[in-house]
Amino acid sequence: MCRHFALLKQDQSLLSEYDAFDIFDESKEQIFANDTTYAILLEGGRFCLKKMRFGFYVMEKFQLNARKETVHEKPLFAPSFESRRCVIPCSYFFEEDSRHNEHLFQGVHSPLLYLAAIYDKDRFVLLTQKGDDTVSFYHPRMPLCLRKEDFYLYLDLHNKEYLFDSLRSVELSSPDTSEQLSLF
């Protein structure tokens, strides 16, 4: 499950369409539990950018992910899924293999990935799904990556029942895949 991702400084400029230059500062590029990053929300029919912290703090631990298959059922996540959805822009994310080695994954067609998330107050968790062919070699789950064209569909709170069936997958690559496969 995704415990670490990055938003590179050069990719932050791609978020300028959200009129949020005033919130760009010396933020960390590498994001771990309890770190602050940017979230895209839909407010009053417009997209906006806000700072949020990664992870819900529950019983002295950070909950970083929620399964898309059960997010609407779990008491911790259902209220946020019903009324507080957001999208987290990132340059790439990491997944750990069974030996705890991290592997980097990035989008093929865009410098930014958009991760589906839910939030409560100023904290968010990422939605995860079954790993695609690129990720499942290393880890069975991965973040739900959205196409930029699907933002509104995901963030529109009227979309509930068949929401995930309507979202198209994002093609990913892993720069270290070829090196890993060449060892066999």
Secondary structure by P-SEA (a helix, b strand, c coil): cccbbbbcccccccccccccccccccccccccccbbbbbbbbcccbbbbbbbbccccccccccccccccccccccccaaaaacbbbbbbbcbbbbbccccbbbbbbbccccbbbbbbcccccbbbbbbccccccccccccccccccccccccccccccccccccccbbbbbbbbcaaaaaaaac
